[in-house]
Amino acid sequence: MPRQHREPRTARPTQSHRITADRRDAVTHADSLADAFVGLYRASLDGRVLDANAALLDMLGFPGLDALQEIDARGWYVDPTVGPSLLDALERDGMATNVECAIRRHDGDVVWARLIARLVRPPDGVPPYLEGALVDITDRVRAEEEARWRAARFETLNAITSSAVAATDLESLFEFAIDRALKTLGADAGNMWTMTTSVLRGMSREAGASLREARLATGADPYGARAVNDWTAHPPADSEQLAAAIAMTGFSASMRAPILAEDRVIGGVVVFSVSPRVWAPDELQLVEAIGKQIGAAVHRLQLAEVTRRTAELEAFCDLSRRLREARGEQEMYPIVVEHARQLVKADQGALAFASPEKETFTVAYTVGIEKEMPGWVFGAQPVHSGLALRTGTTFVTPNFSAEVAAPWSDGPLYHLAGPLVIVPVRS
């Protein structure tokens, strides 16, 4: 029976060939063909088939020798470099062994075969020709292909799961996940989205928006798992608008799955192919599994954000209570600084007030900064504190020691090591 050819995925074997010229391997391999299903043929060096046995005709799906002889034997190979490489090996060594290659059948399907060939030089001026034997190895190649695909699927899902567990930023997670999915599936474009985050690959934002609007306009579930092999030839029912939008983008096949957070749909994953293709069930299963892992990460980060905001609200409520209970301004200063330190987990902190003309600062309270003692006055112009005061914008740096330090009027260059936050306070 003819076998249906599946388009190659990233993890699948390429249609390449391997040629060795070890004559001892050839003898050993030839001995192993005694009980095998072997197609034998004889062909001229310019590709004319001179003779072939019934096994070869059956392997390649030809009704008879006459039909096979109408085809140039050099055109059997899916990879066009196989024929020239085979002839080079025959001219050089007289024999080629263990040539594994994809061959196109008469009906267009593809089989994989192992080829052995030898160059025959008859006497008396008869043109040389080659004799070859083909063994069908399609089942073995597809089994290896499936094993590689399973391994690639496991590695991809494991990598995305690990990233989802450790993720602190949704956009970076989405970028990593959609890139890995497209590579593993051999797809050309994709989109991963929730209500707050969307990452596109292989298409413009305008195309993504058009597809999203068309998807939402369909009567069917816009997020449900679905694989479409050919939007032009076999579009799903009630999807005319979406089919038209996909045709406008140049895609032919698509596959999508929802992003689920505790069984609640919060977004989706979709991949596209520019050519029609038959999506395998395990490919759709991979996209569905990715959607579940992404959903778990989104849910975890949402819970973390709620927890953080709740903690901040409780901290501000506590700050408000403590300030109300303070007996004067001097008691308020350490309360404010300690609250700020706890909020950002800082080692040092200070509170300073600007002069009415905003030209100097007077330190009111400090923790861990020996140079800045209460009552110390410093200029506002050459420092970041002055910039925050003038612009009303918070200054943040991951490493203040790397900043260019300004000279102070009363001493050497001044540095604070590590991250620094300067927040303007308004009254």
Residue pairs with C-beta under 8 A, 6 or more apart in sequence:
2 61
2 105
2 107
2 109
2 111
3 109
3 110
3 111
3 138
3 142
4 109
4 278
5 109
5 110
6 12
6 278
6 280
7 186
7 275
7 277
7 278
8 14
8 15
8 186
9 149
9 152
9 184
9 185
9 186
10 152
10 183
10 184
10 185
10 186
11 148
11 149
11 151
11 152
11 153
11 184
12 145
12 148
12 149
12 186
13 141
13 144
13 145
13 148
15 78
15 79
15 101
15 102
16 79
16 101
17 77
17 79
17 81
17 82
17 85
17 99
17 100
17 101
18 98
18 99
18 100
19 85
19 86
19 89
19 96
19 97
19 98
19 99
20 96
20 97
20 98
21 89
21 92
21 93
21 95
21 96
21 97
22 97
23 93
23 95
23 97
25 97
25 98
26 95
26 97
26 116
26 118
29 97
29 98
29 114
29 116
30 116
30 133
33 116
33 133
33 135
36 135
37 55
37 59
37 135
37 136
38 55
38 133
38 134
38 135
39 52
39 53
39 55
39 56
39 57
39 58
39 59
39 60
39 113
39 133
39 134
39 135
39 136
40 52
40 53
40 55
40 56
40 131
40 132
40 133
40 134
41 49
41 50
41 51
41 52
41 53
41 56
41 73
41 131
41 132
41 134
42 49
42 50
42 51
42 52
42 129
42 130
42 131
42 132
43 49
43 50
43 73
43 129
43 130
43 132
44 50
44 127
44 129
44 130
45 87
45 127
45 128
45 129
45 130
47 72
47 73
47 74
47 75
47 83
48 69
48 72
48 73
49 65
49 68
49 69
49 71
49 73
50 129
51 65
52 65
52 68
56 68
56 134
57 63
57 64
57 65
57 68
59 105
59 111
59 113
59 134
59 136
60 68
60 76
60 103
60 105
60 106
60 111
61 105
61 106
61 107
61 109
62 68
62 71
62 106
63 106
67 106
71 106
73 83
74 83
75 83
76 83
76 103
76 104
77 83
77 101
77 102
77 103
77 104
78 101
78 102
78 103
78 104
78 110
79 101
79 102
82 99
82 101
86 96
86 99
86 115
86 117
89 95
89 96
90 96
90 117
90 118
90 119
90 130
91 119
94 118
94 119
95 116
95 117
95 118
95 119
96 115
96 116
96 117
96 118
97 116
98 114
98 116
99 114
99 115
99 116
99 117
100 112
100 113
100 114
100 115
100 137
100 141
101 112
101 113
101 115
102 110
102 111
102 112
103 110
103 111
103 112
103 113
103 134
104 110
105 111
111 136
111 138
112 136
112 137
112 138
112 140
112 141
112 142
113 134
113 135
113 136
113 137
113 138
114 134
114 135
114 137
115 132
115 133
115 134
116 132
116 133
117 130
117 131
117 132
117 133
118 130
118 131
118 132
119 128
119 129
119 130
120 128
120 129
120 130
120 131
121 128
122 128
122 129
149 282
150 282
152 184
153 184
153 282
153 286
156 180
156 181
156 183
156 184
156 286
156 290
157 286
157 289
157 290
157 293
159 176
159 180
160 176
160 177
160 180
160 181
160 290
160 293
160 294
161 293
163 173
163 176
163 177
163 297
164 173
164 177
164 293
164 294
164 296
164 297
165 297
167 173
167 297
167 301
168 301
170 194
170 196
170 197
170 297
170 298
170 301
171 197
171 199
173 294
173 297
174 192
174 193
174 197
174 198
174 199
174 294
175 199
177 192
177 269
177 290
177 293
177 294
178 190
178 191
178 192
178 199
178 201
178 269
179 201
181 187
181 190
181 269
181 271
181 286
181 287
181 290
182 188
182 189
182 190
182 201
182 202
182 271
184 286
185 255
185 271
185 283
185 286
185 287
186 273
187 255
187 271
187 272
187 273
188 202
188 251
188 272
188 273
188 274
189 200
189 201
189 202
189 203
189 249
189 251
189 271
189 272
189 274
190 200
190 201
190 202
190 269
190 270
190 271
190 272
191 198
191 199
191 200
191 201
191 203
191 208
191 211
191 268
191 269
191 270
192 198
192 199
192 259
192 267
192 268
192 269
192 270
192 294
193 199
193 212
193 259
193 267
193 268
194 259
194 266
194 267
194 298
195 266
195 267
198 208
200 208
202 272
203 211
203 249
203 272
207 248
207 249
210 245
210 248
210 249
211 242
211 245
211 246
211 249
211 270
213 245
214 241
214 242
214 244
214 245
214 246
215 222
215 242
216 222
217 241
217 242
218 238
218 239
218 241
218 242
219 238
220 236
220 238
220 239
222 268
223 256
223 258
223 265
223 267
223 268
224 256
224 258
225 256
225 257
225 258
225 284
225 287
225 288
226 236
226 255
226 256
227 253
227 254
227 255
227 279
227 283
227 284
228 234
228 235
228 236
228 253
228 254
228 255
229 253
229 276
229 277
229 278
229 279
230 252
230 253
230 276
231 243
231 246
231 247
231 251
231 252
231 253
231 254
232 243
232 247
232 252
232 276
233 276
235 242
235 243
246 252
246 254
246 272
249 272
250 274
251 272
251 273
251 274
252 273
252 274
252 275
252 276
252 277
253 272
253 273
253 275
253 276
253 277
253 279
254 270
254 271
254 272
254 273
255 270
255 271
255 279
255 283
255 284
255 287
256 268
256 269
256 270
256 271
256 287
257 268
257 269
257 284
257 287
257 288
257 290
257 291
258 265
258 267
258 268
258 269
258 288
258 291
258 295
259 265
259 266
259 267
259 268
259 269
259 291
259 292
259 294
259 295
259 298
260 266
260 291
260 292
260 295
261 295
261 296
261 298
261 299
261 302
262 295
262 299
266 295
266 298
266 299
267 294
267 295
267 298
268 291
269 287
269 290
269 291
269 294
271 287
312 343
315 339
315 342
315 343
318 339
319 335
319 336
319 339
322 335
322 339
323 332
323 335
323 336
326 332
326 335
333 351
333 364
333 365
334 365
334 367
336 351
336 365
337 349
337 350
337 351
337 365
337 366
337 367
338 349
338 367
340 346
340 349
340 423
341 347
341 348
341 349
341 367
344 421
346 419
346 421
347 368
347 418
348 366
348 367
348 368
348 369
348 416
349 366
349 367
349 368
349 369
350 363
350 365
350 366
350 367
350 369
350 372
351 363
351 364
351 365
351 366
352 361
352 362
352 363
352 364
352 372
352 378
352 385
353 361
353 362
353 364
354 360
354 361
354 380
354 389
355 361
355 362
355 380
358 380
358 386
358 389
358 390
359 379
359 380
359 381
360 377
360 378
360 379
360 380
361 377
361 378
361 379
361 380
361 385
361 386
362 375
362 376
362 377
363 372
363 373
363 374
363 375
363 376
363 377
363 378
364 374
365 374
366 372
366 373
366 374
369 416
371 411
371 414
372 378
378 408
379 386
379 408
379 409
380 386
380 389
380 390
382 406
382 407
383 406
384 395
384 403
384 420
384 422
385 395
385 422
387 393
387 395
388 394
388 395
388 422
388 423
388 424
389 424
391 424
392 424
392 426
393 424
394 421
394 422
394 423
394 424
395 420
395 421
395 422
396 419
396 420
396 421
396 422
397 403
397 419
397 420
398 419
399 417
399 418
399 419
400 415
400 416
400 417
400 418
400 419
400 420
401 415
401 416
401 417
401 418
405 413
405 414
405 415
406 413
406 414
407 413
408 414
